[in-house]
Amino acid sequence: MRILLVGAGLSGAVIARALAEAGHRATVIDARAHIAGNCHTERDAETGVLVHVYGPHIFHTDDEGVWAYVNRHARFRPYRNRVKSTAQGAVYSLPINLHTINQFFGRTMRPDEARRFIEAQADTSIADPRTFEEQALRFVGPDLYRAFFKGYTEKQWGCSPADLPASILKRLPVRFNYDDNYFFHRFQGMPEDGYTPVVASILDHPGIDVHLDTPFVSDMAARHDHVFWSGPLDGYFGYDLGRLGYRSLTFERFRATGDWQGCAVMNYGDPDVPFTRITEHKHFAPWETHEGSVLYREYSKACGADDTPYYPIRLVREKALLSQYVARAAGTGNVTFVGRLGTYRYLDMDVTIREALNAADAFLHAVQANARPPVFSADPA
Ligand SMILES: Cc1cc2nc3c(=O)[nH]c(=O)nc-3n(C[C@H](O)[C@H](O)[C@H](O)COP(=O)(O)OP(=O)(O)OC[C@H]3O[C@@H](n4cnc5c(N)ncnc54)[C@H](O)[C@@H]3O)c2cc1C
């Protein structure tokens, strides 16, 4: 069969590869001038630093199959994400751990003492937290909430934490030991030469053609037996029911000499600092040596028609609109909506790969059974 994959990110590449290996002909298009979608990395011409063009990406997973898959396409180096936060005139370790607590409150508590201390800070009058703010106050109390959650969340989401659902802060966001590894996953690492070579290797198959600088136009669908769409779900329908809400990011790029901030990611929690974080890209590849440095100041904003959609908002208004688009999608003939934009969900890279492998499998089974392939790679609701 002739299959069209819209988007040369991880979703499009992984599905194209699986279908090409099964003997189908896969054409991958992307509106951008490069492959790898939002995971794209490229070297800065002046400094040689490997830059995560659309923001920092760290690979972490518990999925052994996905870990084996990416390791077939690149050499991964061990990498632990250790984030710092500048707040109220000091630098702290994140996620909030025993070091953060002891430093913030000027104490030398052991784990059990700290647990009791934080419990005493928590606002126990909130029996059933409904909002993000209530949840945070219930978990950590007002001081840690103000320093590490309130300002950061306001900047990131453009609204008060009192207007966000409690579900965003699901678990107690505090560790009562000195573990500052941002992720819990068993497998964590960084591809030695960045993510774009990983995707290039996935796409490197005689059954796959790639066309960059090629936005989708509707008559392309008619020339193919099936379309996998990893662009925005609402974009497929020309946004004719309205736009699904996203937050977008702006990166203010600057260069420096030597080591500018001493770590890869520094968050800024204070409300009067307009950016959310600064990323120093050379620290994502500590095995490399560069005299110069490349940094991003990251600002969050509402996503306009000409902006890149990053984080789906998924509040009440968006969920209502989403269900209308889901109904529209069910009426399409030969399209499967995949990936983070096609299913309007935040997806980490490992989940993206797992869902793409499953989508390719489901497609191959449907073809064999002469049935309609699934409309979505995963339920957008
Ligand atoms: C700021 C940020 C940081 C992240 N950090 C991490 C992290 O640390 N770890 C992690 O595991 N995950 C991270 N992620 C998630 C990761 O980026 C996604 O899992 C991954 O990019 C999803 O791949 P995708 O192929 O579904 O989508 P994308 O990478 O967005 O690819 C979709 C592609 O479709 C193309 N396209 C869209 N519309 C059209 C059209 N009409 N015609 C042609 N082409 C089109 C786009 O140009 C794009 O290249 C992060 C995401 C963001 C936003």
The ligand as an ORCA input file, in Angstrom:
! r2SCAN-3c Opt
* xyz 0 1
  C       9.330     22.047     25.495
  C       9.187     20.540     25.422
  C      10.090     19.764     26.119
  C       9.976     18.368     26.049
  N      10.871     17.632     26.772
  C      10.776     16.299     26.741
  C      11.665     15.495     27.516
  O      12.548     16.016     28.227
  N      11.539     14.149     27.453
  C      10.574     13.542     26.688
  O      10.502     12.302     26.676
  N       9.722     14.278     25.931
  C       9.800     15.631     25.936
  N       8.936     16.374     25.184
  C       7.941     15.694     24.322
  C       8.446     15.419     22.876
  O       8.756     16.639     22.240
  C       7.334     14.673     22.113
  O       7.132     13.420     22.719
  C       7.623     14.405     20.636
  O       8.094     15.545     19.984
  C       6.344     13.941     19.949
  O       6.628     13.602     18.603
  P       5.513     13.741     17.481
  O       6.090     13.162     16.249
  O       4.214     13.202     17.961
  O       5.264     15.316     17.336
  P       6.234     16.473     16.743
  O       7.630     16.272     17.199
  O       5.581     17.766     17.091
  O       6.167     16.252     15.184
  C       5.062     16.633     14.399
  C       5.586     17.127     13.069
  O       4.468     17.333     12.180
  C       4.765     18.424     11.339
  N       3.523     18.958     10.809
  C       2.482     19.475     11.502
  N       1.511     19.857     10.671
  C       1.934     19.599      9.419
  C       1.349     19.781      8.122
  N       0.132     20.328      7.955
  N       2.069     19.408      7.026
  C       3.309     18.857      7.195
  N       3.898     18.660      8.380
  C       3.218     19.028      9.493
  C       5.467     19.412     12.281
  O       6.258     20.324     11.527
  C       6.313     18.467     13.149
  O       7.631     18.344     12.657
  C       8.972     17.762     25.267
  C       8.067     18.570     24.573
  C       8.148     19.937     24.667
  C       7.126     20.776     23.961
*
